[in-house]
Amino acid sequence: MLLSLGTATLMAISMANGSAKDRQSETFLKKAIEGNFAEVSMGELAQQNGQSDAVKSYGRMLSTDHGPANQKALDAAQGLGMNSPSGPSAKQKADHDKMSKVSGASFDRMFATHMIADHQKDIAEYKKASKSKDAAGEYASGQIDTLQKHLDTAKSLKAGN
């Protein structure tokens, strides 16, 4: 009896660890999907409100890169059997709304600063998630180089202002 109780306890612990790992992957994917939706809309906003050609070009790059990335994230989420968000988070929507009221050189500066902070945070989260040996980890690993390119470009935008 004692042995089977110990075995049951070990099984419960390993199942709890597995589900904690799954929750971690689901949390990451939820944030990644919301982030991709936000980046696409911010990219569109940059093309409308940006003053410099560099900011408008960066906006196109965001929309072009984050659209397909989001499809990969949605596929990974489906593979984990989770419900996916259908748009950006409330904070991301608020950031977009705030920036939509600005244009010209002021927009370019605010946008570059926001993109640097956002991509630095994203890269850290993606690197952490890339250690998972599941669909979320595979997705994260495949996006880090693109996020780094976005960060480097955002830094060059900031330097140009």
Stockholm file with secondary structure:
# STOCKHOLM 1.0

chainA/1-161         MLLSLGTATLMAISMANGSAKDRQSETFLKKAIEGNFAEVSMGELAQQNGQSDAVKSYGRMLSTDHGPANQKALDAAQGLGMNSPSGPSAKQKADHDKMSKVSGASFDRMFATHMIADHQKDIAEYKKASKSKDAAGEYASGQIDTLQKHLDTAKSLKAGN
#=GR chainA/1-161 SS CHHHHHHHHHHHHHHHHHHHHHHHHHHHHHHHHHHHHHHHHHHHHHHHHBCSHHHHHHHHHHHHHHHHHHHHHHHHHHHTTCCCCSSCCHHHHHHHHHHHTCCHHHHHHHHHHHHHHHHHHHHHHHHHHTTSSSHHHHHHHHHHHHHHHHHHHHHHHHHHC
#=GC SS_cons         CHHHHHHHHHHHHHHHHHHHHHHHHHHHHHHHHHHHHHHHHHHHHHHHHBCSHHHHHHHHHHHHHHHHHHHHHHHHHHHTTCCCCSSCCHHHHHHHHHHHTCCHHHHHHHHHHHHHHHHHHHHHHHHHHTTSSSHHHHHHHHHHHHHHHHHHHHHHHHHHC
//
